[in-house]
Amino acid sequence: MTSSEPILRIENLSVALPDGLDRSHAVRDLSLDVHRRQIVCVVGESGSGKSVTASAVMRLLPEKVLRISGGAIRLEGEDIATASTARICALRGSRMAMIFQEPLTALNPVMRIGDQVAEVLRIHRPDMAAAAVEARVLDLMGDVHLPDTAALARVYPHQISGGQRQRVMIAMALALEPALIIADEPTTALDVTTQAQILRLFRELLTKHDSGVLMITHDFGVVADVADHVVVMRHGEVVERGAPDQVLKAPAHPYTRALIDAVPRFRYRAPPPPRPEPILAVEDLNLTYRNTSFLGRKRETRALDTVSFTLSAGETLGIVGESGSGKTSLAKTLLRFETPDSGRILFKGSDVAAWTGRALRDFRRHIQMVFQDPYKSLNPRRRVGQSLVEGPVQHGASMADATARARELMELVGLGRDVLDRFPHEFSGGQRQRICIARALAMEPSIIVADEAVSALDVSVQAQVLRLFGDLQRRLGFAMIFVTHDLRVASNICDRIAVMKRGRIVELGPAQSVFEAPQDAYTRELIAAVPGGVFEARQAV
């Protein structure tokens, strides 16, 4: 292969779907090239065919469900679409490697980090001496800027942060210096500062390792930061392609324009009217996690450190910060899934911090949670209607009244009254999150806690759910605590922002003031790390 030829050339690739579905192909007539030191971003919503394309290149398609029905996939000139299984196994890791979206799922939970990186070398380079393998592992971990590599090599995946786990995945992918790296949504689950670090790392490693990257993403902010070439897919077909500036600033296809318009910008709600007495007041809340390792070592982690704030009826308070800042710990403590060490949680003037039994059960009628992953939040064996009526019935409502309320809520969240007999897998991700919102509203709560409730959604679906939250709040008047690592999303829906770092609130104020004139250096770091400067036009709504 000459230097001018692409590392990866996909020619008219088609991947067939089983009979009986609404379309015949997951991918149809796709063509693209990836050259050395180039990042090609494939963009689209769920179901667009982008992840199927990545799996087809790695030959990881479930063959009983999806099959390559046409076209060629050439890796350094070799057609791998028709290669034998043995040949593909030899190429994986050595000439092409994949970085998956969720590193905690992709890594083996019972193997130490260093052993997992070393495994790639031991399989493909069995003649490599043990000392050389160990040295190479430490070099790779250093290349991806992991700290204290010798110590980190001895820990397990659950003992390190999400960003560090993703760096381990990148180190494994680079172990044999493959020509092609496929990154499938590698930064979706990461907070903004870690995401920025990982994106910089990709660009740095391209130069050092002379590889090419095929990056799958739904985030045009990521595209704006790293892409050399952009391919936009919809329903399995390419609808637009070109240089990032061309696609981002002058998109030709209506679908591309719709995706770009859905990217969250810094926008702000109109200043709220004066609020009555707070419905929730948190005073000097402290929480420490204590555990003992299997070697008997005791460990303490300060999750919440003298946290204080108020929340008024109808108000939305955003809680933002990096992973490990205490956002989710705060949410869990407010619902009393965790018992604080000290401090007060005043709900309508009563301190619920130490409540137990029936009193705590009754309190939870008034504060409900919407979780990050709607699929995991719903019981896959229960019909949607059963999930919606369960809470009200347990708290004394009749089945008839609870069912009537469930139908009203389904209509309120835009799904219609006739869906209660369907199962969660029969809905899209955005529809499942609407169901989870309806389930929270079934209890007619005064407060909803939304913990990363839109981070797993495509940008267009995310925009729909954010509008739904705002519309429902105006109609029903509940207060909301909105936990997110995406500052742009927070600006769209929150009246005030609390910025958390290492368990403490380091800045608290109106959303526009916090984002336009941040007082704390950490807040400024978070804002500077937001991807996609091309989208950062700030405006009030």
C-alpha positions in Angstrom: 0.0 0.0 0.0 1.4 3.4 -1.0 1.3 6.3 1.4 -1.4 8.0 -0.6 -3.7 5.0 -0.4 -6.2 4.9 2.5 -5.8 2.6 5.5 -9.5 1.8 5.3 -11.6 1.9 2.1 -15.2 0.9 2.3 -16.8 0.5 -1.1 -20.6 0.3 -1.5 -21.1 -1.6 1.7 -24.6 -3.0 2.4 -25.7 -4.8 5.6 -29.0 -6.6 5.4 -31.6 -6.7 8.1 -34.0 -9.7 8.7 -37.2 -9.8 6.8 -40.3 -8.2 8.3 -38.7 -5.0 9.6 -39.5 -1.4 8.4 -36.5 -1.3 6.2 -34.4 -4.0 4.4 -30.9 -2.8 5.3 -29.1 -1.4 8.3 -26.5 0.0 6.0 -26.9 0.6 2.2 -24.2 1.5 -0.4 -21.8 3.1 2.1 -18.4 4.3 0.8 -15.7 6.1 2.8 -11.9 6.3 3.2 -9.7 6.7 6.2 -6.1 7.8 5.7 -3.2 7.8 8.1 -3.2 10.6 10.7 -6.8 11.3 9.8 -9.9 11.2 12.0 -13.1 10.5 10.0 -16.3 11.1 12.1 -19.4 9.2 11.2 -22.4 11.0 12.7 -26.1 10.2 13.1 -28.8 9.3 15.5 -29.5 5.8 16.9 -30.5 3.5 14.1 -28.6 5.5 11.5 -26.2 2.6 10.9 -23.0 4.1 12.2 -22.3 1.5 14.9 -23.3 -1.3 12.5 -20.7 0.1 10.1 -18.0 -0.1 12.8 -19.0 -3.6 13.7 -18.9 -4.6 10.1 -15.3 -3.4 9.7 -14.3 -5.4 12.8 -16.4 -8.3 11.6 -18.4 -8.3 14.9 -21.9 -8.4 13.4 -24.3 -11.0 14.9 -24.5 -13.1 11.7 -27.9 -14.6 12.5 -29.4 -11.1 12.5 -27.1 -8.9 10.3 -25.1 -9.9 7.3 -22.9 -8.2 4.8 -24.9 -8.4 1.6 -22.7 -6.4 -0.7 -19.6 -4.2 -1.2 -16.0 -4.5 0.0 -14.1 -3.5 3.2 -10.4 -3.1 2.4 -7.9 -2.8 5.2 -4.5 -1.8 3.8 -5.7 -3.1 0.5 -7.0 -6.5 1.8 -10.7 -7.2 1.5 -11.7 -8.3 5.0 -15.4 -8.5 4.2 -14.8 -12.0 2.8 -11.8 -13.0 4.9 -11.8 -16.1 7.0 -12.4 -16.1 10.7 -8.8 -17.0 11.4 -7.6 -14.1 9.3 -9.9 -11.7 11.0 -8.7 -12.8 14.5 -5.1 -12.2 13.4 -6.0 -8.7 12.1 -7.9 -7.6 15.2 -5.5 -6.0 17.6 -2.5 -6.2 15.2 -3.8 -4.1 12.3 -7.2 -2.8 13.5 -8.5 -2.2 17.0 -11.7 -1.0 18.6 -12.5 1.3 21.5 -15.9 0.8 22.9 -18.3 3.3 24.4 -18.5 2.0 27.9 -15.1 0.9 29.2 -16.4 -0.5 32.5 -18.5 -3.0 30.4 -15.7 -3.7 27.9 -13.0 -4.4 30.6 -12.8 -7.6 32.5 -13.8 -6.8 36.1 -11.7 -9.6 37.6 -8.5 -8.9 35.8 -5.9 -6.2 36.9 -5.5 -3.3 34.5 -1.9 -4.2 33.6 -2.8 -7.8 32.8 -5.6 -6.7 30.4 -3.2 -4.5 28.4 -0.6 -7.3 28.5 -3.1 -9.9 27.2 -3.1 -8.3 23.8 0.7 -8.6 23.6 0.7 -12.2 24.9 -1.9 -13.4 22.4 -0.3 -11.7 19.3 3.4 -11.8 20.3 3.8 -15.1 22.2 7.6 -14.9 21.7 7.8 -11.6 23.6 9.7 -12.0 26.9 7.7 -11.3 30.1 10.0 -8.4 31.1 9.5 -6.9 27.6 5.7 -7.2 27.9 5.7 -5.6 31.3 7.9 -2.7 30.1 5.7 -2.2 27.0 2.5 -2.1 29.2 4.0 0.6 31.3 5.1 2.6 28.2 1.6 2.3 26.7 0.0 3.5 30.0 2.4 6.4 30.0 1.5 7.3 26.4 -2.1 7.8 27.3 -1.1 9.9 30.3 -2.2 7.6 33.1 -0.6 8.5 36.4 1.7 6.3 38.5 1.6 3.5 35.9 3.3 0.8 38.0 0.7 1.2 40.8 -2.2 1.6 38.4 -1.3 -1.6 36.5 -2.1 -3.6 39.7 -5.6 -2.3 40.3 -9.0 -3.4 39.0 -11.3 -1.5 36.6 -13.8 -0.5 39.3 -11.0 1.2 41.3 -10.3 3.9 38.7 -12.3 6.7 37.2 -14.3 6.5 33.9 -11.7 8.7 32.1 -8.9 6.5 33.3 -10.8 3.3 32.2 -11.2 4.9 28.7 -7.4 5.6 28.6 -6.8 1.9 29.5 -9.0 1.0 26.5 -7.0 3.3 24.3 -3.7 1.8 25.6 -5.0 -1.7 24.7 -6.0 -0.6 21.2 -2.5 0.9 20.7 -0.6 -2.1 22.0 0.4 -3.5 18.6 0.3 -0.1 16.8 -2.6 -1.0 14.5 -3.1 1.0 11.3 -6.8 1.6 12.0 -8.5 2.5 15.3 -12.3 2.4 15.5 -13.7 4.5 18.4 -17.4 4.0 19.0 -18.8 6.9 21.0 -15.6 7.0 23.1 -16.5 10.1 25.1 -20.3 10.0 25.5 -20.3 8.9 29.1 -17.5 11.2 30.2 -17.7 14.6 31.8 -16.5 17.7 29.8 -13.0 18.0 31.2 -12.3 14.3 30.8 -13.9 14.3 27.3 -11.6 17.2 26.3 -8.6 15.3 27.5 -9.5 12.2 25.6 -10.1 14.1 22.4 -6.7 15.8 22.7 -5.2 12.5 23.3 -6.6 11.0 20.1 -5.1 13.8 18.0 -1.7 13.5 19.9 -1.6 9.7 19.4 -2.3 9.9 15.6 0.9 11.7 15.1 2.9 9.4 17.3 1.6 6.1 16.0 0.8 7.0 12.4 -2.7 5.5 12.6 -6.1 6.5 11.2 -9.3 6.8 13.3 -12.8 6.0 12.3 -14.9 7.7 15.1 -18.5 7.0 15.7 -20.4 9.8 17.4 -23.7 11.6 17.7 -22.1 14.8 19.1 -21.4 17.5 16.6 -19.3 19.2 19.3 -16.9 16.3 19.1 -16.9 16.6 15.3 -16.1 20.3 15.5 -13.1 19.6 17.8 -11.4 16.6 16.1 -12.8 15.6 12.7 -10.8 15.9 9.5 -13.7 14.5 7.5 -17.4 14.1 8.3 -19.9 11.5 7.1 -23.5 12.0 8.1 -25.8 8.9 8.1 -29.5 8.5 8.3 -31.5 5.2 8.1 -28.4 3.4 6.9 -27.5 5.8 4.1 -25.0 8.6 3.7 -26.9 11.9 3.3 -23.9 14.3 3.5 -20.1 14.2 3.7 -17.3 16.7 3.6 -14.8 18.8 5.6 -16.0 19.8 9.1 -16.2 23.5 8.3 -18.3 22.8 5.2 -20.7 20.4 7.0 -21.0 22.4 10.2 -21.3 25.9 8.9 -23.1 25.3 5.6 -24.9 21.9 5.8 -26.6 21.0 2.6 -29.0 18.3 3.8 -32.1 19.1 5.9 -31.3 16.2 8.2 -27.8 17.5 8.9 -29.2 21.0 9.6 -31.7 19.5 12.0 -29.0 17.6 13.9 -26.8 20.7 14.1 -29.8 22.8 15.3 -30.4 20.2 18.0 -26.9 20.6 19.5 -27.3 22.3 22.9 -26.0 25.8 23.0 -25.6 28.1 26.0 -29.2 29.5 26.3 -30.9 30.8 29.4 -34.4 30.9 30.8 -36.0 34.2 31.4 -35.2 35.4 35.0 -37.8 33.7 37.3 -40.3 35.8 39.3 -39.7 36.1 43.1 -40.1 32.7 44.7 -42.0 31.9 47.9 -40.4 30.1 50.9 -38.2 27.2 49.7 -39.8 23.8 49.4 -36.4 22.2 50.1 -33.6 23.5 52.2 -30.3 21.6 52.6 -28.0 22.7 55.4 -24.4 21.6 55.9 -24.9 18.1 54.5 -22.0 15.7 55.0 -21.6 12.1 53.7 -18.6 9.9 53.9 -18.3 6.4 52.3 -16.5 3.9 54.4 -15.3 0.5 53.2 -12.8 -2.2 53.9 -10.8 -4.0 51.2 -10.4 -7.8 51.1 -6.9 -7.2 52.5 -8.4 -5.4 55.6 -7.4 -1.9 54.6 -10.0 0.7 55.7 -10.8 3.5 53.3 -12.9 6.7 53.6 -14.1 8.9 50.8 -15.7 12.3 51.6 -18.6 12.4 49.1 -20.4 15.5 50.4 -18.7 18.2 52.4 -21.0 20.8 54.1 -23.4 21.1 51.1 -26.1 23.8 51.5 -28.7 25.2 49.1 -32.4 25.9 48.8 -35.0 24.9 46.1 -38.3 26.8 45.6 -41.5 25.5 44.1 -41.4 25.5 40.3 -37.6 26.2 40.2 -35.0 24.1 38.5 -31.6 23.9 40.2 -28.7 22.4 38.1 -26.0 20.4 39.8 -22.9 20.2 37.6 -19.4 18.9 37.9 -17.0 16.2 36.9 -17.3 12.5 37.7 -16.6 12.0 41.4 -17.6 15.6 42.3 -20.5 14.3 44.5 -23.5 15.0 42.1 -25.0 11.6 42.2 -24.2 11.1 45.9 -26.2 14.3 46.6 -29.1 13.1 44.6 -29.2 9.8 46.4 -28.9 11.5 49.8 -31.8 13.8 49.0 -34.0 10.8 48.3 -32.6 9.2 51.4 -31.1 6.2 49.4 -28.0 7.3 51.5 -28.2 8.5 55.1 -26.0 11.6 55.7 -23.5 11.7 58.5 -24.7 15.1 59.6 -26.7 18.1 58.3 -30.3 18.8 57.6 -32.7 18.1 54.7 -35.7 20.3 55.3 -38.7 19.4 53.2 -41.5 22.0 53.8 -39.8 22.8 57.1 -39.5 19.2 58.4 -36.1 17.6 58.7 -36.1 14.3 56.8 -32.4 13.5 57.2 -33.0 11.0 59.9 -36.4 9.7 59.0 -37.0 5.9 58.7 -39.9 3.5 58.1 -43.3 4.8 57.2 -42.3 8.5 57.6 -39.5 8.0 55.0 -41.8 6.0 52.7 -44.4 8.8 52.8 -41.7 11.4 52.1 -40.7 9.6 48.9 -44.2 10.2 47.5 -43.2 13.9 47.2 -39.7 13.4 45.6 -39.2 11.2 42.6 -36.1 10.3 40.5 -35.5 10.0 36.8 -32.4 7.9 36.1 -29.8 8.1 33.4 -30.5 4.9 31.5 -34.2 4.4 30.8 -33.8 0.8 29.7 -32.2 -0.2 32.9 -34.8 1.8 34.9 -37.8 -0.2 33.6 -38.4 -3.9 34.4 -38.2 -5.6 30.9 -40.7 -8.3 32.0 -43.4 -5.8 33.0 -45.7 -3.9 30.8 -45.4 -0.1 30.8 -48.8 0.2 32.5 -47.8 -2.0 35.4 -44.7 0.1 36.0 -46.8 3.3 36.1 -49.5 2.1 38.4 -47.3 0.4 40.9 -46.3 3.4 43.0 -49.8 5.0 43.3 -51.4 1.7 44.2 -48.8 1.0 46.9 -49.6 4.4 48.3 -53.3 3.8 48.5 -54.8 4.7 45.1 -57.3 2.3 43.5 -56.2 0.4 40.4 -58.9 2.1 38.4 -57.7 5.6 39.4 -54.1 4.7 39.0 -54.7 3.3 35.5 -56.7 6.4 34.5 -53.9 8.6 35.7 -51.3 6.5 33.8 -53.3 7.0 30.5 -53.4 10.7 31.1 -49.7 10.8 31.8 -48.9 8.8 28.6 -50.8 11.4 26.6 -49.1 14.2 28.6 -45.6 12.9 27.6 -46.6 12.5 24.0 -46.9 8.7 23.7 -50.7 8.3 23.6 -53.2 6.5 25.9 -53.0 3.1 24.1 -49.4 2.1 24.9 -49.8 0.7 28.5 -49.9 -2.9 27.4 -46.5 -2.7 25.6 -43.1 -3.7 27.0 -40.1 -1.4 27.3 -38.1 -3.0 24.5 -40.9 -2.0 22.1 -40.0 1.7 22.5 -37.0 3.8 21.4 -34.6 5.2 24.0 -36.3 8.6 24.0 -39.7 7.1 24.3 -38.5 5.0 27.3 -37.2 8.1 29.0 -40.6 9.7 28.5 -42.1 6.6 30.2 -39.7 7.1 33.1 -40.7 10.7 33.4 -44.4 9.7 33.4 -43.7 7.1 36.1 -42.1 9.8 38.3 -45.1 12.1 37.7 -47.6 9.3 38.6 -46.9 10.1 42.3 -47.7 13.8 41.8 -44.4 14.8 43.4 -43.4 18.2 44.5 -39.8 17.6 43.5 -38.2 15.6 40.6 -34.5 14.7 40.7 -33.2 14.0 37.2 -29.8 12.3 37.3 -28.1 12.6 33.9 -31.6 12.0 32.4 -30.7 13.0 28.9 -26.9 12.2 28.6 -27.6 8.8 26.9 -29.8 10.3 24.2 -29.1 11.5 20.7 -29.0 15.3 20.4 -32.4 15.6 18.7 -34.1 13.2 21.2 -32.3 15.1 24.0 -33.8 18.4 22.8 -37.2 16.8 22.7 -36.9 15.5 26.3 -35.6 18.9 27.6 -38.6 20.6 26.0 -40.9 18.0 27.6 -39.4 18.7 31.0 -39.9 22.4 30.6 -43.5 22.0 29.4 -44.4 19.6 32.2 -42.9 21.8 34.8 -44.9 24.8 33.6 -48.1 22.8 33.6 -47.6 20.9 36.9 -45.5 23.3 38.9 -43.0 20.8 40.4 -39.5 21.8 41.4 -36.5 20.0 39.8 -33.0 19.2 40.7 -31.2 18.5 37.4 -27.9 16.6 37.7 -25.7 16.7 34.6 -22.1 16.9 33.4 -23.2 18.8 30.2 -23.1 22.5 31.0 -24.9 23.5 27.7 -27.8 21.3 28.7 -27.9 22.8 32.2 -28.0 26.3 30.8 -31.1 25.4 28.7 -33.3 24.1 31.5 -32.0 25.4 34.9 -32.8 28.7 36.7 -29.8 28.4 39.0 -26.6 26.4 38.9 -24.6 24.7 41.7 -21.1 23.7 40.7 -19.6 20.8 42.7 -16.0 19.8 43.1 -14.9 17.0 45.5 -18.1 17.0 47.4 -18.4 20.8 47.9 -20.4 23.4 46.1 -17.8 25.9 44.9 -20.2 28.2 43.0 -23.9 28.8 43.2 -26.0 31.4 41.4 -28.3 32.2 38.4 -27.4 30.1 35.3 -26.5 33.1 33.1 -24.3 34.6 35.8 -22.5 31.4 36.5 -21.8 30.6 32.9 -21.2 34.1 31.6 -19.2 35.5 34.6 -17.9 32.5 36.6 -16.3 33.4 39.9 -14.5 30.1 40.6 -11.5 28.9 38.7 -12.9 25.4 38.5 -16.1 26.7 36.9 -14.0 28.4 34.3 -12.1 25.2 33.6 -15.4 23.3 33.0 -16.7 26.0 30.6 -13.4 26.0 28.7 -13.6 22.3 28.2 -17.1 22.3 26.5 -16.6 20.7 23.1 -17.5 22.5 19.8 -16.6 26.1 20.1 -18.4 26.7 16.8 -21.7 26.1 18.7 -21.0 28.4 21.7 -23.1 31.4 20.6 -24.9 32.3 23.9 -28.4 33.7 23.9 -31.3 34.1 26.2 -34.6 32.2 25.6 
